[in-house]
Each structure stands twice: as structure tokens, then as C-alpha cells.
């Protein structure tokens, strides 16, 4: 048995100890190489199920009316400070986050492009049919279920291994570079974004805090269980016949 300080669980950070260290086999290859990945039908299905669930759960969080997610706190705050529309700030923020991918060597992919379009489509479609609950208990239930679905859907679309969205790519890139657990990194990112948005005067509600504290553990738990691991096909190499590997000659000797 080693020294006490080596066996004490909090030699790592408390969050790391609670979530557990976990390094995932997250693929990070350019778009042109993703076209040749194995199980493409399964990956595309998981991608669009995840993105659809993400968009629908975003609508549920909005309809609950108990606070937006941390990134939207930042978006609203910047929009109020600059006079830009919230939509414009969302796009500009995504571009800034994409620039942060460069030092992390994070590659965009099919999922990155689909993320930019499909989540918004799914969110708008859900908002068109999802009513706003009047009862507080119903709003709390809608908020909690939407946050849970959001985390699970996030894990499903990332697990397709076809490229994350801008903000999730920051998380997966940091995971690959630092080897820190996904849940820890997600909590830290959401916390920094929330504090920045709050400092700039963004709106915060109980749902905002709930999202910031729970989305990381949910993704951390679900991602290893839905991850579609990449199985690289062995490449066959044509071997030119040589004197050493050429078979016995069939020519008859001339007498």
C-alpha cells in the first residue's frame, strides 16, 4: 500500500473523482476521409437522430421558461451590448469557437455542417407544436426532461463520429489534447460561458444553472455507451511479382 496521499481520492479534482477518468476513442479525421468510414448508414442515422433530439430539447427548454442554456445567456448579453441580433451573435460566436479548433487540430466534418442547419430546423418545428405549460410543476418537468434529452442527444450525434458542432468540437478537442474526462471539460466550458454571459448582463434562471451543472455528467455517462467506434479496414497492397515471389515457371525447357 502506497502513501496515504496517493490513495486519497481527491488527489485529482473532486469533479474528476466523481465522474471518473475516461479517455474515449473519438475519431478526428478530415471530411474527405469520413466518406470512407465503416457503417455509414448507422452513423448517419445516429447523427440525425441526435441532432433532431437536440433541437427538440432546445425548444422544450425554451417553452419551460425557467432559463436558457449558458451559451444563450452569452448570446443575449452580447446582443444587448452590441445592438446585433441574437441570431447574428450566434453565428459570430460559432465562428470564433471554430477558430479555437485550429490549435486543437480539430477537424470539421459532415456532422459539423449538419449541426449548423438541422438543429435549427428541428427546434423551429418543435416550437411550432409544443405549447407553453401554465402550471409550474409542468414547466419544471418539461425543463428537466428536456435537459436530459439534450444531453443524451448530444452524446448520440457526437458518437456517430462524423464531426461535432462548433461548441462540442471545443470539448472533444480539449479531451483529446488534455486527456481530461468529457464531463469535467463540459462542466468547465459551460461554467465559463455562463459566468461570462452573466458578467455581461445576460438573463439567468434556475434552468440555466441546472443545465450548466448536469449537461456534462449526462454526456459523460451516455457517450461511451452510444459511441460508434471506427473500424479501419485493412488496406490491400498489390505486390508486383519479382524473382523471389514469382511462382515456378510453367515454361518447358527446350532441348
C-alpha positions as CSV (number, residue, x, y, z in Angstrom):
1,X,0.0,0.0,0.0
2,X,1.4,3.4,-1.0
3,X,1.5,6.6,0.9
4,X,-1.8,8.0,2.1
5,X,-1.8,11.0,-0.2
6,X,-1.6,8.6,-3.2
7,X,-4.6,6.6,-2.1
8,X,-6.7,9.7,-1.2
9,X,-9.4,10.0,-3.9
10,X,-9.2,13.8,-4.0
11,X,-5.6,13.9,-5.3
12,X,-7.5,14.6,-8.5
13,X,-10.1,17.3,-8.7
14,X,-13.4,16.4,-6.9
15,X,-15.3,16.6,-10.2
16,X,-12.8,14.2,-11.9
17,X,-13.1,11.8,-9.0
18,X,-16.9,11.8,-9.1
19,X,-17.1,11.4,-12.9
20,X,-14.2,9.1,-13.3
21,X,-11.3,9.5,-15.7
22,X,-12.3,8.2,-19.1
23,X,-10.4,8.5,-22.4
24,X,-12.7,7.9,-25.4
25,X,-11.7,6.7,-28.8
26,X,-13.0,9.8,-30.6
27,X,-12.1,9.9,-34.3
28,X,-10.8,13.1,-35.7
29,X,-10.3,12.8,-39.5
30,X,-10.9,15.3,-42.3
31,X,-14.2,15.4,-44.2
32,X,-12.8,13.7,-47.3
33,X,-11.8,10.7,-45.2
34,X,-15.1,10.5,-43.3
35,X,-16.8,9.5,-46.6
36,X,-15.0,6.2,-46.4
37,X,-15.8,5.3,-42.8
38,X,-17.4,2.0,-41.9
39,X,-21.1,1.6,-41.1
40,X,-22.1,4.9,-42.8
41,X,-25.8,4.2,-42.7
42,X,-25.7,3.6,-39.0
43,X,-23.6,6.7,-38.4
44,X,-25.9,9.0,-40.5
45,X,-28.9,7.6,-38.7
46,X,-27.4,8.3,-35.3
47,X,-26.2,11.7,-36.4
48,X,-29.7,12.9,-37.5
49,X,-31.5,11.2,-34.5
50,X,-29.1,13.1,-32.2
51,X,-29.4,16.4,-33.9
52,X,-33.2,16.2,-34.1
53,X,-33.3,15.3,-30.4
54,X,-31.0,18.2,-29.6
55,X,-33.2,20.7,-31.5
56,X,-36.4,19.4,-30.0
57,X,-35.0,19.5,-26.4
58,X,-33.8,23.1,-27.0
59,X,-37.4,24.0,-27.8
60,X,-38.5,22.3,-24.6
61,X,-36.1,24.3,-22.5
62,X,-37.4,27.5,-24.2
63,X,-41.0,26.6,-23.6
64,X,-40.4,25.8,-20.0
65,X,-39.5,29.4,-19.5
66,X,-37.2,28.8,-16.5
67,X,-33.9,30.0,-18.0
68,X,-31.9,29.4,-21.2
69,X,-28.8,27.4,-21.6
70,X,-25.4,29.1,-20.8
71,X,-24.5,29.8,-24.4
72,X,-27.7,31.6,-25.0
73,X,-27.1,33.7,-21.9
74,X,-23.9,34.8,-23.6
75,X,-25.6,35.4,-26.9
76,X,-28.3,37.6,-25.4
77,X,-25.8,39.5,-23.4
78,X,-23.6,40.3,-26.4
79,X,-26.6,41.2,-28.5
80,X,-27.7,43.7,-25.8
81,X,-24.2,45.2,-25.6
82,X,-23.6,45.5,-29.4
83,X,-27.1,46.0,-30.8
84,X,-26.7,43.0,-33.1
85,X,-29.5,40.4,-33.4
86,X,-29.3,37.3,-31.3
87,X,-29.1,35.2,-34.5
88,X,-26.1,37.2,-35.7
89,X,-24.3,36.8,-32.4
90,X,-25.0,33.0,-32.5
91,X,-23.3,32.8,-35.9
92,X,-20.4,35.0,-35.0
93,X,-19.8,33.1,-31.7
94,X,-19.8,29.8,-33.7
95,X,-17.1,31.3,-36.0
96,X,-15.0,32.4,-33.0
97,X,-15.2,28.9,-31.4
98,X,-14.3,27.3,-34.8
99,X,-11.1,29.4,-34.7
100,X,-10.3,27.8,-31.4
101,X,-10.3,24.4,-33.1
102,X,-7.1,25.3,-35.0
103,X,-4.6,24.9,-32.1
104,X,-6.5,21.8,-31.0
105,X,-6.2,20.3,-34.6
106,X,-9.9,19.5,-34.5
107,X,-11.3,18.7,-38.0
108,X,-14.8,19.7,-39.1
109,X,-16.9,17.0,-40.7
110,X,-20.3,16.0,-42.0
111,X,-21.8,16.5,-38.5
112,X,-20.3,20.0,-38.3
113,X,-22.2,21.0,-41.4
114,X,-25.4,19.2,-40.4
115,X,-25.3,20.7,-36.9
116,X,-25.3,24.3,-38.4
117,X,-28.6,23.6,-40.3
118,X,-30.6,20.7,-38.8
119,X,-30.7,21.7,-35.1
120,X,-32.4,25.0,-36.0
121,X,-34.9,23.2,-38.3
122,X,-35.8,20.7,-35.6
123,X,-36.0,23.4,-32.9
124,X,-38.4,25.6,-35.1
125,X,-40.6,22.6,-35.9
126,X,-40.9,21.7,-32.2
127,X,-41.6,25.2,-31.2
128,X,-44.5,25.3,-33.7
129,X,-46.3,22.4,-31.9
130,X,-45.0,22.5,-28.4
131,X,-47.3,24.5,-26.0
132,X,-46.0,26.5,-23.0
133,X,-47.2,24.9,-19.8
134,X,-49.0,27.2,-17.4
135,X,-48.5,25.1,-14.3
136,X,-45.1,25.5,-12.6
137,X,-44.8,21.7,-11.9
138,X,-45.4,21.0,-15.6
139,X,-42.8,23.6,-16.5
140,X,-40.2,22.1,-14.1
141,X,-41.0,18.6,-15.5
142,X,-40.6,19.9,-19.1
143,X,-37.3,21.6,-18.2
144,X,-35.8,18.5,-16.5
145,X,-36.8,16.1,-19.3
146,X,-35.6,18.5,-22.0
147,X,-32.1,18.9,-20.3
148,X,-31.9,15.1,-20.0
149,X,-32.9,14.6,-23.7
150,X,-30.5,17.3,-24.7
151,X,-27.5,15.6,-23.1
152,X,-28.5,12.2,-24.5
153,X,-29.0,13.6,-28.0
154,X,-25.7,15.4,-27.8
155,X,-23.9,12.1,-27.0
156,X,-25.7,10.3,-29.8
157,X,-24.8,12.7,-32.5
158,X,-21.2,13.1,-31.3
159,X,-21.0,9.3,-31.0
160,X,-21.7,9.0,-34.7
161,X,-18.1,10.2,-35.2
162,X,-18.9,12.3,-38.2
163,X,-17.7,15.6,-36.7
164,X,-19.1,17.7,-33.8
165,X,-20.7,21.1,-33.9
166,X,-18.5,24.2,-33.1
167,X,-19.1,24.1,-29.3
168,X,-18.9,20.3,-28.9
169,X,-15.8,20.3,-31.0
170,X,-14.1,22.5,-28.5
171,X,-15.0,19.9,-25.8
172,X,-13.9,16.9,-27.8
173,X,-10.7,18.7,-29.0
174,X,-9.7,19.6,-25.4
175,X,-10.5,16.0,-24.4
176,X,-8.1,14.6,-27.0
177,X,-5.3,17.1,-26.2
178,X,-5.6,17.2,-22.4
179,X,-6.9,13.6,-21.8
180,X,-9.4,15.0,-19.2
181,X,-12.8,13.5,-18.8
182,X,-15.5,14.7,-21.2
183,X,-17.9,15.5,-18.3
184,X,-15.3,17.7,-16.5
185,X,-14.5,19.6,-19.6
186,X,-18.1,20.2,-20.5
187,X,-18.9,21.5,-17.0
188,X,-15.9,23.8,-17.1
189,X,-16.8,25.2,-20.5
190,X,-20.5,25.7,-19.6
191,X,-19.4,27.4,-16.4
192,X,-17.0,29.8,-18.0
193,X,-19.6,30.7,-20.7
194,X,-22.3,31.2,-18.0
195,X,-20.1,33.4,-15.9
196,X,-19.1,35.5,-18.9
197,X,-22.7,35.9,-20.0
198,X,-23.8,36.8,-16.5
199,X,-21.0,39.4,-16.1
200,X,-22.2,41.0,-19.4
201,X,-25.8,41.2,-18.1
202,X,-27.3,38.1,-19.7
203,X,-30.5,36.6,-18.3
204,X,-30.1,33.7,-15.9
205,X,-32.8,31.4,-14.5
206,X,-32.8,28.2,-12.5
207,X,-32.9,26.2,-15.7
208,X,-29.6,27.8,-16.7
209,X,-27.8,26.6,-13.6
210,X,-29.4,23.2,-13.9
211,X,-28.2,22.9,-17.5
212,X,-24.6,24.1,-16.7
213,X,-24.2,21.6,-13.8
214,X,-25.9,18.5,-15.3
215,X,-25.2,18.5,-19.0
216,X,-21.6,17.4,-18.6
217,X,-22.3,14.4,-16.4
218,X,-25.1,13.3,-18.7
219,X,-22.9,13.4,-21.8
220,X,-20.1,11.8,-19.9
221,X,-22.3,8.9,-18.9
222,X,-24.0,8.4,-22.3
223,X,-21.2,9.0,-24.8
224,X,-19.2,5.8,-24.2
225,X,-22.5,3.8,-24.4
226,X,-23.5,5.2,-27.8
227,X,-20.1,5.7,-29.4
228,X,-19.8,4.0,-32.8
229,X,-16.1,3.1,-32.8
230,X,-14.2,3.4,-36.1
231,X,-13.1,0.1,-37.5
232,X,-10.5,0.9,-40.1
233,X,-10.5,-1.6,-43.0
234,X,-7.1,-3.2,-43.7
235,X,-5.7,-1.9,-47.0
236,X,-4.7,-4.5,-49.6
237,X,-1.4,-3.7,-51.4
238,X,-0.7,-5.1,-54.8
239,X,2.6,-6.9,-54.8
240,X,4.4,-6.8,-58.1
241,X,5.9,-10.2,-58.9
242,X,9.6,-10.5,-58.6
243,X,12.2,-13.2,-59.0
244,X,11.8,-14.1,-55.3
245,X,8.0,-14.3,-55.1
246,X,7.3,-15.5,-58.6
247,X,5.9,-19.0,-58.7
248,X,7.6,-21.8,-60.5
249,X,7.9,-21.3,-64.2
250,X,5.5,-23.2,-66.4
251,X,7.7,-22.9,-69.5
252,X,9.1,-26.1,-70.7
253,X,12.8,-26.2,-71.3
254,X,13.8,-26.5,-74.8
255,X,16.1,-29.4,-75.6
